[in-house]
Structure formats: C-alpha cells, structure tokens
Amino acid sequence: MIEIKRNNFKILYTGDKRCWLPREALVRMRPEFDYRTFLEKLYYIIKKVRALECELVSEGDTHRLTLRIDRIDLETIDDLRKFLGERFISLAVVPEGMAFMQVEIRFNSGTDVQIPN
C-alpha cells in the first residue's frame, strides 16, 4: 500500500514495517503482457473488475470465472466482451449482501490459450 503525503510516499510492508521515499525515488512500472496465455487472460479479467475474491471452474474447453466485486459499469462489461472476443459466452451480475456483488464470466479457451497443468 502507498500513502501519499506532500512530496513523499509512505510504503507499507508486511509486519507493519514502513519507509518514506521522495517522489523522485519511485519508478512507475507496468508489465507489458500480450495476454496470450491462459494465466495472463485471467490476470487481465481479475484486475479489470478489481476482484476481491475469485473462483475458476473449468469443464473441458469452457471456463466459469466467478468474481466477488464491489462495483461494475457498462464500460467495463463492454471491455471484457471485446477482450474475450469470440471466446465470450456470457456475463451475469448477481447482488451479494448489502455491499458486494458477484460477476460470473463464462468463456471458451479458444485455440491460442494454453491451460497450465
């Protein structure tokens, strides 16, 4: 977790350890994925909806990804449909309690996705 304070950033580590760093010492890194592998595709979907929890069930070539989320908008849904393309089967959003919801995304592997053993 990073907390911004003036021109410094507080970085928190496990075990309640922390350090302050000046803005100039930080470097923004963004992994450049081409999202070809199965795990890279899962990573994209999980990050896109800001999932709190997830469950993956695979039956042959069809996968059901159930994600616990706090919000979703039409732009995100359209982006997921575009990202999955012809592999996309369905997307359903179901309320879960007062503050959360679950989104269930069904998709096929397709020919270019390799499922890890």
Helices and strands as residue ranges (DSSP letters): E 2-5, E 8-13, G 14-16, E 17-22, G 23-25, H 38-48, E 53-59, E 62-69, H 74-84, G 85-87, E 88-96, E 100-108
